[in-house]
């Protein structure tokens, strides 16, 4: 699988996450047909700042709602601030009410 094609498929999904909602690396990996590629989804998020279009990478967290990618933003609080600006409560680097905020591409994009 070519990295560019994989990353673009990831970005296509991430761009569809509505403001105020979050999804996980694993949910994206499952949706694009690569269920064992959660880590590679993370790599795509790490590189999303270089994409010409805005990719809302702050909306992608781990399966427990933790902001594991926060160190890839311009400062340690940027990811949290971006989520809070969309109405997502974050405490101790964890999305509160994660199950209510969770956006599952399998359900939402209908497969």
Backbone as numpy.savetxt, mean C-alpha at the origin, in Angstrom:
# Nx Ny Nz CAx CAy CAz Cx Cy Cz
9.34 -13.20 -14.62 8.50 -12.03 -14.62 9.38 -10.79 -14.62
9.15 -9.91 -15.57 9.95 -8.68 -15.65 9.53 -7.74 -14.54
10.52 -7.15 -13.87 10.25 -6.26 -12.74 9.37 -5.09 -13.14
9.64 -4.45 -14.29 8.85 -3.29 -14.69 7.38 -3.64 -14.84
7.08 -4.76 -15.45 5.70 -5.19 -15.62 5.03 -5.47 -14.29
5.74 -6.11 -13.40 5.22 -6.40 -12.06 4.93 -5.10 -11.33
5.90 -4.19 -11.32 5.74 -2.92 -10.62 4.54 -2.15 -11.18
4.38 -2.12 -12.48 3.26 -1.39 -13.10 1.92 -2.00 -12.68
1.86 -3.33 -12.60 0.62 -3.97 -12.15 0.32 -3.59 -10.72
1.37 -3.54 -9.88 1.20 -3.12 -8.48 0.69 -1.68 -8.45
1.34 -0.80 -9.20 0.96 0.61 -9.20 -0.48 0.81 -9.69
-0.90 0.01 -10.66 -2.28 0.10 -11.15 -3.28 -0.18 -10.03
-2.96 -1.15 -9.18 -3.84 -1.47 -8.05 -3.77 -0.36 -7.01
-2.58 0.06 -6.65 -2.41 1.05 -5.58 -3.10 2.37 -5.93
-3.06 2.76 -7.18 -3.73 4.00 -7.59 -5.24 3.94 -7.39
-5.79 2.74 -7.24 -7.24 2.59 -7.07 -7.68 2.55 -5.61
-6.74 2.53 -4.68 -7.09 2.53 -3.26 -7.69 3.89 -2.92
-8.91 3.93 -2.42 -9.53 5.23 -2.12 -8.86 5.92 -0.93
-8.88 7.23 -0.92 -8.39 7.96 0.26 -9.13 7.48 1.51
-8.39 7.37 2.60 -8.99 6.92 3.86 -9.05 5.42 4.03
-8.55 4.69 3.05 -8.53 3.23 3.10 -7.09 2.75 2.96
-6.82 1.54 3.41 -5.48 0.95 3.29 -5.62 -0.49 2.80
-4.55 -0.99 2.24 -4.49 -2.40 1.87 -3.12 -2.92 2.28
-2.89 -4.20 2.04 -1.62 -4.80 2.44 -0.82 -5.26 1.22
0.46 -5.44 1.45 1.35 -5.95 0.40 0.82 -7.29 -0.11
0.41 -8.15 0.82 -0.07 -9.48 0.46 -1.36 -9.45 -0.34
-2.27 -8.54 0.01 -3.53 -8.43 -0.72 -3.28 -8.03 -2.17
-2.33 -7.12 -2.36 -1.98 -6.72 -3.73 -1.34 -7.88 -4.47
-0.42 -8.57 -3.82 0.26 -9.71 -4.45 -0.75 -10.78 -4.88
-1.71 -11.08 -4.01 -2.74 -12.08 -4.36 -3.57 -11.60 -5.54
-3.95 -10.33 -5.53 -4.80 -9.80 -6.59 -4.13 -9.87 -7.96
-2.83 -9.59 -8.01 -2.16 -9.60 -9.32 -1.67 -10.99 -9.72
-2.04 -12.00 -8.92 -1.73 -13.38 -9.29 -0.36 -13.86 -8.87
0.27 -13.17 -7.92 1.59 -13.58 -7.41 1.56 -13.63 -5.89
0.79 -14.56 -5.32 0.56 -14.56 -3.88 1.82 -14.69 -3.03
2.90 -15.16 -3.58 4.15 -15.30 -2.82 5.06 -14.08 -2.97
4.55 -13.01 -3.55 5.40 -11.85 -3.89 5.14 -10.61 -3.05
4.70 -10.77 -1.82 4.45 -9.61 -0.96 5.68 -8.73 -0.82
6.82 -9.35 -0.67 8.06 -8.58 -0.51 8.36 -7.76 -1.77
8.10 -8.34 -2.93 8.33 -7.61 -4.17 7.35 -6.44 -4.31
6.13 -6.60 -3.80 5.18 -5.47 -3.76 5.79 -4.36 -2.90
6.42 -4.74 -1.79 7.10 -3.76 -0.95 8.21 -3.05 -1.71
8.96 -3.78 -2.50 10.02 -3.15 -3.30 9.42 -2.15 -4.29
8.28 -2.53 -4.87 7.61 -1.62 -5.80 7.21 -0.33 -5.07
6.70 -0.48 -3.85 6.32 0.71 -3.08 7.56 1.56 -2.77
8.67 0.90 -2.47 9.91 1.63 -2.18 10.38 2.45 -3.38
10.07 1.98 -4.58 10.49 2.67 -5.80 9.42 3.60 -6.38
8.27 3.63 -5.76 7.14 4.38 -6.34 7.39 5.88 -6.43
8.26 6.40 -5.59 8.56 7.84 -5.65 9.20 8.24 -6.98
9.79 7.28 -7.68 10.44 7.56 -8.97 9.46 7.46 -10.15
8.25 7.02 -9.89 7.26 6.88 -10.96 6.76 8.26 -11.36
6.53 8.48 -12.65 6.08 9.81 -13.09 4.69 10.19 -12.56
3.83 9.22 -12.30 2.50 9.48 -11.75 2.53 9.29 -10.24
1.64 9.98 -9.54 1.55 9.82 -8.09 1.05 8.43 -7.75
1.76 7.74 -6.88 1.38 6.43 -6.38 1.15 6.60 -4.88
-0.06 6.41 -4.36 -0.31 6.62 -2.94 0.22 5.46 -2.07
1.54 5.34 -2.04 2.19 4.25 -1.32 1.89 4.25 0.17
1.51 5.40 0.71 1.20 5.47 2.14 -0.01 4.60 2.49
-0.81 4.25 1.52 -2.01 3.45 1.76 -1.73 1.95 1.77
-0.46 1.56 1.65 -0.08 0.14 1.67 0.71 -0.14 2.94
0.18 -1.04 3.75 0.76 -1.38 5.05 0.91 -2.90 5.14
1.46 -3.38 6.24 1.58 -4.84 6.34 0.24 -5.44 6.78
0.18 -6.75 6.85 -1.08 -7.45 7.11 -1.63 -7.21 8.51
-0.84 -6.59 9.39 -1.30 -6.24 10.72 -1.62 -4.76 10.84
-1.54 -4.04 9.73 -1.81 -2.61 9.76 -0.64 -1.75 10.18
0.56 -2.34 10.25 1.75 -1.60 10.65 2.33 -0.82 9.47
2.86 0.37 9.76 3.48 1.22 8.74 4.92 0.78 8.51
5.11 -0.41 7.99 6.45 -0.97 7.84 7.27 -0.26 6.77
6.62 0.47 5.87 7.35 1.16 4.81 7.67 2.61 5.14
7.42 3.04 6.36 7.54 4.46 6.69 8.94 5.02 6.50
9.97 4.19 6.62 11.34 4.68 6.48 11.71 5.00 5.03
10.81 4.70 4.09 11.07 5.02 2.69 10.45 6.36 2.27
9.85 7.04 3.22 9.29 8.37 2.95 10.33 9.41 3.36
10.06 10.68 3.06 11.05 11.73 3.28 11.35 12.01 4.75
10.56 11.52 5.64 10.80 11.67 7.07 10.06 10.58 7.81
10.41 10.34 9.08 9.84 9.22 9.82 8.34 9.33 10.11
7.78 10.54 10.01 6.36 10.73 10.30 5.52 10.99 9.05
6.14 11.05 7.88 5.43 11.45 6.66 4.32 10.46 6.30
4.58 9.19 6.35 3.56 8.20 6.00 2.37 8.33 6.94
2.64 8.44 8.22 1.59 8.61 9.22 0.78 9.88 8.94
1.47 10.97 8.68 0.79 12.25 8.42 -0.09 12.17 7.17
0.41 11.49 6.14 -0.38 11.35 4.91 -1.68 10.58 5.19
-1.57 9.51 5.96 -2.75 8.72 6.30 -3.70 9.52 7.18
-3.16 10.21 8.17 -4.01 11.01 9.06 -4.72 12.12 8.30
-4.07 12.68 7.29 -4.71 13.71 6.46 -5.90 13.16 5.68
-5.96 11.84 5.55 -7.09 11.19 4.87 -8.10 10.64 5.87
-7.90 10.93 7.17 -8.83 10.49 8.19 -8.51 9.14 8.81
-7.35 8.59 8.52 -6.95 7.30 9.08 -6.21 7.56 10.39
-6.69 6.95 11.47 -6.03 7.10 12.76 -4.87 6.12 12.85
-3.70 6.64 13.23 -2.49 5.81 13.36 -1.94 6.03 14.76
-1.75 4.95 15.50 -1.18 5.01 16.85 -0.03 4.01 16.91
1.12 4.49 17.35 2.31 3.63 17.48 2.59 2.89 16.17
2.50 3.64 15.05 2.78 3.11 13.71 1.84 1.99 13.28
0.63 1.97 13.83 -0.36 0.96 13.46 -1.68 1.66 13.12
-2.30 1.22 12.01 -3.60 1.75 11.61 -4.65 1.24 12.59
-5.35 2.18 13.22 -6.44 1.81 14.12 -7.64 1.40 13.28
-8.45 0.51 13.81 -9.62 0.00 13.09 -9.23 -0.54 11.72
-8.13 -1.28 11.71 -7.57 -1.78 10.46 -8.61 -2.55 9.63
-9.37 -3.42 10.27 -10.35 -4.22 9.52 -11.40 -3.35 8.84
-11.78 -2.26 9.47 -12.76 -1.34 8.89 -12.15 -0.52 7.76
-10.88 -0.21 7.87 -10.18 0.61 6.86 -9.63 -0.21 5.70
-9.57 -1.55 5.90 -8.93 -2.41 4.92 -9.71 -2.44 3.61
-8.99 -2.24 2.53 -9.53 -2.27 1.17 -8.93 -3.49 0.48
-9.77 -4.47 0.19 -9.30 -5.71 -0.43 -9.54 -5.64 -1.94
-8.47 -5.58 -2.73 -8.66 -5.47 -4.18 -9.44 -6.64 -4.77
-9.35 -7.81 -4.17 -10.10 -8.97 -4.67 -11.60 -8.71 -4.60
-12.04 -8.06 -3.54 -13.46 -7.75 -3.35 -13.83 -6.47 -4.09
-13.03 -5.43 -3.89 -13.37 -4.11 -4.40 -13.24 -4.00 -5.91
-12.29 -4.71 -6.48 -12.09 -4.64 -7.93 -12.73 -5.82 -8.65
-13.35 -6.69 -7.85 -14.14 -7.79 -8.38 -13.43 -8.78 -9.25
-12.93 -9.80 -8.63 -12.35 -10.90 -9.38 -13.16 -12.14 -9.19
